Amino acid sequence: MHVLILSASRHIGYFAALRLLAKGETVSLFVRSANRFDDDQAIQGHIRAGRARVVVGDGLNEEDVRRAVHSDSFDFILISIGATQIKMTFPHPTITPADICERSTKNVLAALRSSPHETSRATRVIAITSAGMGRQGFAALPLAWKPVYWWLLPKMHADKQNMERALGGAAGRTDWGEEAVVQASPAHEQAWLNAMIVRPAHLTDSESLADKQSGGKEAYRVGEYLRGIWSISRKDVAHFIVEEAIPNFAKYRNRAVDICY
């Protein structure tokens, strides 16, 4: 199996890459810097073994994304791109660029549609967005989280809603990103994309609980518009993607699920 991860430099994308590589899978790591993994011995070993391949590019650059997507026939593409430049402004923090997730995702979709590989339309896409978006998502939040989400995340969520709208247009899910401000796709477009969306709760840097769990008890919850969502470790999101979503993709195809403790 060959998986392309955008972005693989840190957080969920990086942790998912480590899990996949440990299983012997092949991973293309889409990152901005060619020397990102120079001092990372965990990745370097897989690069020397030929299982990890570094692809340098910017998700906002259409040609960079096209080159990465067209470089091989991928079984999965994981879109784990998020804003890194956040400015504290009134009344809500802003991100730069404001449409990083939307544009990067549209670049992936455009590249898949124009891929020279015959199997490109069979490539499955897993995208990371966020829980608590839209009316239903916000209503499902615990009361204590609602002021935080209302103040901190509107700009980030607007970008991710537009990202979901783009994916939904290609996957035939008009309810994805239903409160987005962009058009999903041309009205005549037929659904062609096999995709799923993972919507994590508040992300933490704690260790994976799933790796420590025993006795058959689930370490985290997965479902649509879950109630009582508080947090989830980035490592456990990666655990879900690699250990559950990828091997059981038929179960999650064209679904958007929350994940939380």
Contacts in CASP RR format, 6 or more apart in sequence:
PFRMAT RR
TARGET T0000
AUTHOR 0000-0000-0000
METHOD contacts of the structure
MODEL  1
MHVLILSASRHIGYFAALRLLAKGETVSLFVRSANRFDDDQAIQGHIRAG
RARVVVGDGLNEEDVRRAVHSDSFDFILISIGATQIKMTFPHPTITPADI
CERSTKNVLAALRSSPHETSRATRVIAITSAGMGRQGFAALPLAWKPVYW
WLLPKMHADKQNMERALGGAAGRTDWGEEAVVQASPAHEQAWLNAMIVRP
AHLTDSESLADKQSGGKEAYRVGEYLRGIWSISRKDVAHFIVEEAIPNFA
KYRNRAVDICY
1 20 0 8 1.000
1 25 0 8 1.000
1 26 0 8 1.000
1 75 0 8 1.000
1 76 0 8 1.000
1 246 0 8 1.000
2 25 0 8 1.000
2 26 0 8 1.000
2 27 0 8 1.000
2 28 0 8 1.000
2 72 0 8 1.000
2 73 0 8 1.000
2 74 0 8 1.000
2 75 0 8 1.000
3 17 0 8 1.000
3 20 0 8 1.000
3 25 0 8 1.000
3 26 0 8 1.000
3 27 0 8 1.000
3 28 0 8 1.000
3 74 0 8 1.000
3 75 0 8 1.000
3 76 0 8 1.000
3 77 0 8 1.000
3 78 0 8 1.000
3 246 0 8 1.000
4 27 0 8 1.000
4 28 0 8 1.000
4 30 0 8 1.000
4 55 0 8 1.000
4 68 0 8 1.000
4 69 0 8 1.000
4 72 0 8 1.000
4 74 0 8 1.000
4 76 0 8 1.000
4 77 0 8 1.000
4 78 0 8 1.000
5 13 0 8 1.000
5 16 0 8 1.000
5 17 0 8 1.000
5 27 0 8 1.000
5 28 0 8 1.000
5 29 0 8 1.000
5 30 0 8 1.000
5 77 0 8 1.000
5 78 0 8 1.000
5 80 0 8 1.000
6 30 0 8 1.000
6 59 0 8 1.000
6 65 0 8 1.000
6 68 0 8 1.000
6 77 0 8 1.000
6 78 0 8 1.000
6 79 0 8 1.000
6 80 0 8 1.000
6 81 0 8 1.000
6 104 0 8 1.000
6 108 0 8 1.000
7 13 0 8 1.000
7 30 0 8 1.000
7 31 0 8 1.000
7 32 0 8 1.000
7 59 0 8 1.000
7 80 0 8 1.000
7 81 0 8 1.000
7 82 0 8 1.000
8 14 0 8 1.000
8 17 0 8 1.000
8 27 0 8 1.000
8 29 0 8 1.000
8 30 0 8 1.000
8 31 0 8 1.000
8 80 0 8 1.000
9 29 0 8 1.000
9 31 0 8 1.000
9 32 0 8 1.000
9 33 0 8 1.000
9 36 0 8 1.000
11 80 0 8 1.000
11 203 0 8 1.000
11 234 0 8 1.000
12 80 0 8 1.000
12 128 0 8 1.000
12 200 0 8 1.000
12 203 0 8 1.000
12 234 0 8 1.000
12 237 0 8 1.000
12 238 0 8 1.000
12 241 0 8 1.000
13 78 0 8 1.000
13 80 0 8 1.000
13 238 0 8 1.000
15 234 0 8 1.000
15 235 0 8 1.000
15 237 0 8 1.000
15 238 0 8 1.000
16 78 0 8 1.000
16 80 0 8 1.000
16 238 0 8 1.000
16 241 0 8 1.000
16 242 0 8 1.000
17 27 0 8 1.000
17 29 0 8 1.000
17 43 0 8 1.000
17 52 0 8 1.000
18 42 0 8 1.000
18 43 0 8 1.000
18 238 0 8 1.000
19 238 0 8 1.000
19 239 0 8 1.000
19 242 0 8 1.000
19 243 0 8 1.000
20 27 0 8 1.000
20 242 0 8 1.000
21 27 0 8 1.000
21 43 0 8 1.000
21 46 0 8 1.000
21 51 0 8 1.000
21 52 0 8 1.000
23 242 0 8 1.000
24 51 0 8 1.000
25 51 0 8 1.000
26 50 0 8 1.000
26 51 0 8 1.000
26 52 0 8 1.000
26 53 0 8 1.000
27 46 0 8 1.000
27 51 0 8 1.000
27 52 0 8 1.000
27 53 0 8 1.000
28 52 0 8 1.000
28 53 0 8 1.000
28 54 0 8 1.000
28 55 0 8 1.000
28 68 0 8 1.000
28 71 0 8 1.000
28 72 0 8 1.000
28 74 0 8 1.000
29 36 0 8 1.000
29 37 0 8 1.000
29 43 0 8 1.000
29 52 0 8 1.000
29 53 0 8 1.000
29 54 0 8 1.000
29 55 0 8 1.000
30 55 0 8 1.000
30 57 0 8 1.000
30 59 0 8 1.000
30 68 0 8 1.000
31 37 0 8 1.000
31 54 0 8 1.000
31 55 0 8 1.000
31 56 0 8 1.000
31 57 0 8 1.000
32 56 0 8 1.000
32 57 0 8 1.000
32 58 0 8 1.000
33 56 0 8 1.000
34 54 0 8 1.000
34 56 0 8 1.000
36 54 0 8 1.000
37 43 0 8 1.000
37 44 0 8 1.000
37 47 0 8 1.000
37 54 0 8 1.000
38 44 0 8 1.000
43 52 0 8 1.000
45 52 0 8 1.000
46 52 0 8 1.000
47 53 0 8 1.000
47 54 0 8 1.000
55 67 0 8 1.000
55 68 0 8 1.000
55 71 0 8 1.000
56 64 0 8 1.000
57 64 0 8 1.000
57 65 0 8 1.000
57 67 0 8 1.000
57 68 0 8 1.000
58 64 0 8 1.000
59 65 0 8 1.000
59 81 0 8 1.000
59 103 0 8 1.000
59 104 0 8 1.000
59 107 0 8 1.000
60 97 0 8 1.000
60 100 0 8 1.000
60 103 0 8 1.000
60 104 0 8 1.000
60 107 0 8 1.000
61 107 0 8 1.000
62 107 0 8 1.000
62 110 0 8 1.000
62 111 0 8 1.000
65 104 0 8 1.000
65 107 0 8 1.000
65 108 0 8 1.000
65 110 0 8 1.000
65 111 0 8 1.000
66 107 0 8 1.000
66 110 0 8 1.000
66 111 0 8 1.000
66 114 0 8 1.000
68 111 0 8 1.000
69 77 0 8 1.000
69 108 0 8 1.000
69 111 0 8 1.000
69 112 0 8 1.000
69 115 0 8 1.000
69 120 0 8 1.000
70 111 0 8 1.000
70 114 0 8 1.000
70 115 0 8 1.000
70 116 0 8 1.000
70 117 0 8 1.000
72 117 0 8 1.000
73 117 0 8 1.000
73 118 0 8 1.000
73 119 0 8 1.000
73 120 0 8 1.000
73 123 0 8 1.000
74 120 0 8 1.000
74 123 0 8 1.000
75 123 0 8 1.000
75 124 0 8 1.000
76 123 0 8 1.000
76 124 0 8 1.000
76 125 0 8 1.000
76 126 0 8 1.000
76 246 0 8 1.000
76 249 0 8 1.000
77 108 0 8 1.000
77 112 0 8 1.000
77 123 0 8 1.000
77 124 0 8 1.000
77 125 0 8 1.000
77 126 0 8 1.000
78 125 0 8 1.000
78 126 0 8 1.000
78 127 0 8 1.000
78 128 0 8 1.000
78 241 0 8 1.000
79 101 0 8 1.000
79 104 0 8 1.000
79 105 0 8 1.000
79 108 0 8 1.000
79 125 0 8 1.000
79 126 0 8 1.000
79 127 0 8 1.000
79 128 0 8 1.000
80 128 0 8 1.000
81 100 0 8 1.000
81 101 0 8 1.000
81 104 0 8 1.000
81 105 0 8 1.000
82 100 0 8 1.000
82 101 0 8 1.000
83 95 0 8 1.000
83 96 0 8 1.000
83 100 0 8 1.000
83 101 0 8 1.000
83 156 0 8 1.000
83 159 0 8 1.000
85 95 0 8 1.000
85 96 0 8 1.000
86 93 0 8 1.000
86 94 0 8 1.000
86 95 0 8 1.000
86 156 0 8 1.000
87 93 0 8 1.000
87 94 0 8 1.000
87 95 0 8 1.000
87 96 0 8 1.000
91 151 0 8 1.000
92 151 0 8 1.000
92 152 0 8 1.000
92 153 0 8 1.000
92 154 0 8 1.000
92 155 0 8 1.000
93 152 0 8 1.000
93 155 0 8 1.000
93 156 0 8 1.000
94 155 0 8 1.000
95 155 0 8 1.000
95 156 0 8 1.000
95 159 0 8 1.000
97 103 0 8 1.000
98 155 0 8 1.000
98 158 0 8 1.000
98 159 0 8 1.000
99 159 0 8 1.000
99 162 0 8 1.000
100 159 0 8 1.000
101 129 0 8 1.000
101 159 0 8 1.000
101 160 0 8 1.000
101 162 0 8 1.000
101 163 0 8 1.000
102 159 0 8 1.000
102 162 0 8 1.000
102 163 0 8 1.000
102 166 0 8 1.000
102 182 0 8 1.000
104 163 0 8 1.000
105 127 0 8 1.000
105 163 0 8 1.000
105 166 0 8 1.000
105 167 0 8 1.000
106 166 0 8 1.000
108 125 0 8 1.000
109 166 0 8 1.000
109 167 0 8 1.000
109 170 0 8 1.000
109 193 0 8 1.000
112 120 0 8 1.000
112 121 0 8 1.000
112 123 0 8 1.000
112 125 0 8 1.000
112 193 0 8 1.000
113 120 0 8 1.000
113 192 0 8 1.000
121 192 0 8 1.000
122 194 0 8 1.000
123 194 0 8 1.000
124 194 0 8 1.000
124 195 0 8 1.000
124 196 0 8 1.000
124 249 0 8 1.000
124 253 0 8 1.000
125 167 0 8 1.000
125 193 0 8 1.000
125 194 0 8 1.000
125 195 0 8 1.000
125 196 0 8 1.000
126 195 0 8 1.000
126 196 0 8 1.000
126 197 0 8 1.000
126 198 0 8 1.000
126 241 0 8 1.000
126 245 0 8 1.000
126 246 0 8 1.000
127 163 0 8 1.000
127 164 0 8 1.000
127 167 0 8 1.000
127 195 0 8 1.000
127 196 0 8 1.000
127 197 0 8 1.000
127 198 0 8 1.000
128 197 0 8 1.000
128 198 0 8 1.000
128 200 0 8 1.000
128 237 0 8 1.000
129 160 0 8 1.000
129 163 0 8 1.000
129 164 0 8 1.000
129 197 0 8 1.000
129 198 0 8 1.000
129 199 0 8 1.000
129 256 0 8 1.000
130 153 0 8 1.000
130 156 0 8 1.000
130 157 0 8 1.000
130 160 0 8 1.000
130 199 0 8 1.000
130 200 0 8 1.000
131 137 0 8 1.000
131 140 0 8 1.000
131 141 0 8 1.000
131 199 0 8 1.000
131 200 0 8 1.000
131 201 0 8 1.000
131 226 0 8 1.000
131 229 0 8 1.000
131 258 0 8 1.000
131 259 0 8 1.000
131 260 0 8 1.000
132 138 0 8 1.000
132 140 0 8 1.000
132 141 0 8 1.000
132 149 0 8 1.000
132 157 0 8 1.000
132 199 0 8 1.000
132 229 0 8 1.000
132 258 0 8 1.000
133 157 0 8 1.000
133 160 0 8 1.000
133 161 0 8 1.000
133 164 0 8 1.000
133 177 0 8 1.000
133 179 0 8 1.000
133 199 0 8 1.000
134 157 0 8 1.000
134 161 0 8 1.000
134 177 0 8 1.000
134 178 0 8 1.000
134 179 0 8 1.000
135 179 0 8 1.000
136 225 0 8 1.000
137 225 0 8 1.000
138 146 0 8 1.000
138 149 0 8 1.000
138 150 0 8 1.000
140 225 0 8 1.000
140 226 0 8 1.000
140 227 0 8 1.000
140 228 0 8 1.000
140 229 0 8 1.000
140 258 0 8 1.000
141 149 0 8 1.000
141 228 0 8 1.000
141 229 0 8 1.000
142 228 0 8 1.000
142 229 0 8 1.000
142 230 0 8 1.000
145 202 0 8 1.000
145 229 0 8 1.000
145 230 0 8 1.000
149 157 0 8 1.000
158 180 0 8 1.000
158 181 0 8 1.000
161 177 0 8 1.000
161 179 0 8 1.000
161 180 0 8 1.000
161 181 0 8 1.000
162 177 0 8 1.000
162 180 0 8 1.000
162 181 0 8 1.000
162 182 0 8 1.000
164 176 0 8 1.000
164 177 0 8 1.000
164 180 0 8 1.000
164 197 0 8 1.000
164 256 0 8 1.000
165 176 0 8 1.000
165 177 0 8 1.000
165 178 0 8 1.000
165 180 0 8 1.000
165 182 0 8 1.000
165 183 0 8 1.000
165 184 0 8 1.000
166 182 0 8 1.000
166 184 0 8 1.000
166 185 0 8 1.000
167 173 0 8 1.000
167 176 0 8 1.000
167 193 0 8 1.000
167 195 0 8 1.000
167 197 0 8 1.000
168 174 0 8 1.000
168 176 0 8 1.000
168 177 0 8 1.000
168 184 0 8 1.000
168 185 0 8 1.000
168 193 0 8 1.000
168 195 0 8 1.000
169 176 0 8 1.000
169 184 0 8 1.000
169 185 0 8 1.000
169 189 0 8 1.000
169 191 0 8 1.000
169 193 0 8 1.000
170 185 0 8 1.000
170 189 0 8 1.000
170 191 0 8 1.000
170 192 0 8 1.000
170 193 0 8 1.000
170 195 0 8 1.000
171 191 0 8 1.000
171 193 0 8 1.000
171 194 0 8 1.000
171 195 0 8 1.000
171 254 0 8 1.000
172 191 0 8 1.000
172 193 0 8 1.000
172 254 0 8 1.000
173 254 0 8 1.000
173 256 0 8 1.000
174 184 0 8 1.000
176 197 0 8 1.000
176 256 0 8 1.000
194 249 0 8 1.000
194 253 0 8 1.000
194 254 0 8 1.000
195 253 0 8 1.000
195 254 0 8 1.000
196 245 0 8 1.000
196 249 0 8 1.000
196 252 0 8 1.000
196 253 0 8 1.000
196 254 0 8 1.000
196 255 0 8 1.000
196 256 0 8 1.000
196 257 0 8 1.000
197 255 0 8 1.000
197 256 0 8 1.000
197 257 0 8 1.000
198 237 0 8 1.000
198 240 0 8 1.000
198 241 0 8 1.000
198 245 0 8 1.000
198 256 0 8 1.000
198 257 0 8 1.000
198 259 0 8 1.000
199 256 0 8 1.000
199 257 0 8 1.000
199 258 0 8 1.000
199 259 0 8 1.000
200 232 0 8 1.000
200 234 0 8 1.000
200 237 0 8 1.000
200 258 0 8 1.000
200 259 0 8 1.000
200 260 0 8 1.000
201 229 0 8 1.000
201 230 0 8 1.000
201 231 0 8 1.000
201 232 0 8 1.000
201 258 0 8 1.000
201 259 0 8 1.000
201 260 0 8 1.000
201 261 0 8 1.000
202 229 0 8 1.000
202 230 0 8 1.000
202 231 0 8 1.000
202 232 0 8 1.000
203 231 0 8 1.000
203 232 0 8 1.000
203 233 0 8 1.000
203 234 0 8 1.000
203 237 0 8 1.000
204 231 0 8 1.000
204 232 0 8 1.000
204 233 0 8 1.000
204 234 0 8 1.000
205 233 0 8 1.000
205 234 0 8 1.000
206 233 0 8 1.000
206 235 0 8 1.000
207 233 0 8 1.000
207 235 0 8 1.000
208 219 0 8 1.000
208 233 0 8 1.000
208 235 0 8 1.000
208 236 0 8 1.000
208 238 0 8 1.000
208 239 0 8 1.000
209 219 0 8 1.000
209 220 0 8 1.000
209 233 0 8 1.000
209 236 0 8 1.000
209 261 0 8 1.000
210 219 0 8 1.000
210 220 0 8 1.000
210 236 0 8 1.000
210 239 0 8 1.000
210 240 0 8 1.000
210 243 0 8 1.000
211 235 0 8 1.000
211 239 0 8 1.000
212 219 0 8 1.000
213 219 0 8 1.000
219 236 0 8 1.000
219 239 0 8 1.000
219 261 0 8 1.000
220 232 0 8 1.000
220 236 0 8 1.000
220 240 0 8 1.000
220 259 0 8 1.000
220 260 0 8 1.000
220 261 0 8 1.000
221 258 0 8 1.000
221 259 0 8 1.000
221 260 0 8 1.000
221 261 0 8 1.000
222 240 0 8 1.000
222 244 0 8 1.000
222 257 0 8 1.000
222 258 0 8 1.000
222 259 0 8 1.000
223 257 0 8 1.000
223 258 0 8 1.000
223 259 0 8 1.000
224 255 0 8 1.000
224 256 0 8 1.000
224 257 0 8 1.000
224 258 0 8 1.000
225 258 0 8 1.000
226 258 0 8 1.000
226 260 0 8 1.000
228 260 0 8 1.000
229 258 0 8 1.000
229 260 0 8 1.000
230 260 0 8 1.000
230 261 0 8 1.000
231 260 0 8 1.000
231 261 0 8 1.000
232 259 0 8 1.000
232 260 0 8 1.000
232 261 0 8 1.000
236 259 0 8 1.000
236 261 0 8 1.000
237 259 0 8 1.000
240 259 0 8 1.000
245 252 0 8 1.000
END
